[in-house]
Amino acid sequence: MADEKKESTPKRRKMNTLTLAEVEAELAECKEKQGGLISRYARQLQARKKALGG
């Protein structure tokens, strides 16, 4: 059963392990797919970006 899972979609990494470039890419993806940055995930990404100094 585990072999039947889609392997094309990558797992999300923990937010505290993302680099600044990865955070910006995730933010861009959120903005495109969700139409804005008001979701909880997007707000947490923005906080991580600020913590990294970006």
N, C-alpha and C positions, 0 to 999 in steps of 0.2 A: 503494500500500500504506500509506503513512504517513497518508493521509486516512481509512483505515478504523479507526484507533485511536479508542478512546473519548475524547472530549474532555470528558466530564462529570466525570471524576476529575482533580482538580488535581494537578500535580506537587508533590512535596515540596520544600520550600526547604532550603537548607543550614542546618544547626543554628545556626551562628554569626551568621546574619542574622535569626533569629527574635526577636521582642519578647517581653517578659514575658507579656503576655496570650496571645500565640500559643503560647508554651511551655506555659502552664497549660491551654489548650484541647487541645493535643496529649496532655498527660498525662492529662486526663480521658478522651479518646478511647482511649488505651492501656488505661486502667484498665477501661473499659467493654468493649472488644473482647477484651482478653487476660485479663481477670479479675484483674489485679494489676499491679504495677510492678516485676517482677523481670527483664524482658527487657533486653537490652543497650541498645536504643533508649530505653526508659523511664529507665534509669539515666543515660544521657547527657543526656536532657532534664532530669532532676533536677539534674545538675551544671551545666547551662546556667542553670537557674533560680537556683541558688545564686550563680553568677557575676554574674547580673544584680541580685542583692540581694533576691530574693523569697522 
